[in-house]
Amino acid sequence: MTEGKAIVLYWTKNGNTEKVARRIHDTLKKAGMEVSISPIVKDLEVEYLDYNLIFLGAPVYENLSPKPVLTFLRKNRRRDGVTLIPSAPEVPGVAAVPFCTYGGGHTGYNEAEPMLKHIGQYFEHEGIRVIEHVAVVGVFPEADESYNTDGRYGDIRRRPDEHDLTEVEGRVRGILRRMHRVLPLGDLRC
Ligand SMILES: Cc1cc2nc3c(=O)[nH]c(=O)nc-3n(C[C@H](O)[C@H](O)[C@H](O)COP(=O)(O)O)c2cc1C
């Protein structure tokens, strides 16, 4: 059985989500996991069951994931060996954490939640338990300046900043401390 393995999958256009993905990767590695990181590119296929923890993240685009991520989620569920079974019986030894970056200027966290839940459904349909969501505020460079200064989170022009990334690190360490008795995460230092 797979033990102590994690993967961080992400898509980014302007770099915010990549910063978060890299901090997740570095935190998992520091804690002693064997961790890979991969951007979501065309025709990528990932066997989720080769890992014990899967982080998958993207920016929020109009309340959902960007198209390349939607395409990956759909195509990857059709990979060899996947059969969707009614009631989606849980697969032991593996769990997923969807994450995102988002501006949140209009309605705050409500802009992130549908996308995170939507990604989560692709895992849960395969029986992979979704154990947490991580949403991180990120500047929206294409938008009007006011969107980044006068929205629900105030001035977000430099986010995600070091404070956000330190919080991400804490969340990841918390996930490891929470899950180490029920997932084969290996010998952890966290
Ligand atoms: C086309 C587009 C649509 C977006 N839609 C939303 C949205 O609905 N809600 C939101 O909070 N942020 C939205 N954003 C802001 C991005 O989610 C945010 O800037 C994100 O951090 C960008 O990530 P990246 O730097 O990894 O590409 C949108 C950005 C773009 C470019």
The ligand as an SDF file (V2000), in Angstrom:
LIG
                    3D

 31 33  0  0  0  0  0  0  0  0999 V2000
  -11.4510   35.5720  -15.8160 C   0  0  0  0  0  0  0  0  0  0  0  0
  -11.3650   35.7600  -14.3260 C   0  0  0  0  0  0  0  0  0  0  0  0
  -12.4960   35.5500  -13.5480 C   0  0  0  0  0  0  0  0  0  0  0  0
  -12.4410   35.7150  -12.1680 C   0  0  0  0  0  0  0  0  0  0  0  0
  -13.5640   35.4830  -11.4250 N   0  0  0  0  0  0  0  0  0  0  0  0
  -13.5150   35.6170  -10.0660 C   0  0  0  0  0  0  0  0  0  0  0  0
  -14.6670   35.3620   -9.2720 C   0  0  0  0  0  0  0  0  0  0  0  0
  -15.7450   34.9930   -9.7570 O   0  0  0  0  0  0  0  0  0  0  0  0
  -14.5720   35.5190   -7.9380 N   0  0  0  0  0  0  0  0  0  0  0  0
  -13.3980   35.8760   -7.3310 C   0  0  0  0  0  0  0  0  0  0  0  0
  -13.3750   35.9890   -6.1080 O   0  0  0  0  0  0  0  0  0  0  0  0
  -12.2740   36.1240   -8.0550 N   0  0  0  0  0  0  0  0  0  0  0  0
  -12.3020   35.9960   -9.4020 C   0  0  0  0  0  0  0  0  0  0  0  0
  -11.1760   36.2280  -10.1630 N   0  0  0  0  0  0  0  0  0  0  0  0
   -9.9090   36.5800   -9.4610 C   0  0  0  0  0  0  0  0  0  0  0  0
   -8.9600   35.3720   -9.3790 C   0  0  0  0  0  0  0  0  0  0  0  0
   -9.5870   34.2630   -8.8060 O   0  0  0  0  0  0  0  0  0  0  0  0
   -7.7170   35.7500   -8.5490 C   0  0  0  0  0  0  0  0  0  0  0  0
   -7.0870   36.8750   -9.1090 O   0  0  0  0  0  0  0  0  0  0  0  0
   -6.7350   34.5850   -8.4500 C   0  0  0  0  0  0  0  0  0  0  0  0
   -5.9210   34.7300   -7.3260 O   0  0  0  0  0  0  0  0  0  0  0  0
   -5.8650   34.4560   -9.6900 C   0  0  0  0  0  0  0  0  0  0  0  0
   -5.0280   33.3360   -9.5330 O   0  0  0  0  0  0  0  0  0  0  0  0
   -3.7020   33.0990  -10.3870 P   0  0  0  0  0  0  0  0  0  0  0  0
   -2.7750   34.2520  -10.0770 O   0  0  0  0  0  0  0  0  0  0  0  0
   -3.1670   31.8140   -9.8440 O   0  0  0  0  0  0  0  0  0  0  0  0
   -4.0580   33.0280  -11.8210 O   0  0  0  0  0  0  0  0  0  0  0  0
  -11.2140   36.0910  -11.5380 C   0  0  0  0  0  0  0  0  0  0  0  0
  -10.0720   36.3130  -12.3350 C   0  0  0  0  0  0  0  0  0  0  0  0
  -10.1490   36.1510  -13.7110 C   0  0  0  0  0  0  0  0  0  0  0  0
   -8.9060   36.4130  -14.5300 C   0  0  0  0  0  0  0  0  0  0  0  0
  1  2  1  0
  2  3  1  0
  2 30  2  0
  3  4  2  0
  4  5  1  0
  4 28  1  0
  5  6  2  0
  6  7  1  0
  6 13  1  0
  7  8  2  0
  7  9  1  0
  9 10  1  0
 10 11  2  0
 10 12  1  0
 12 13  2  0
 13 14  1  0
 14 15  1  0
 14 28  1  0
 15 16  1  0
 16 17  1  0
 16 18  1  0
 18 19  1  0
 18 20  1  0
 20 21  1  0
 20 22  1  0
 22 23  1  0
 23 24  1  0
 24 25  2  0
 24 26  1  0
 24 27  1  0
 28 29  2  0
 29 30  1  0
 30 31  1  0
M  END
$$$$
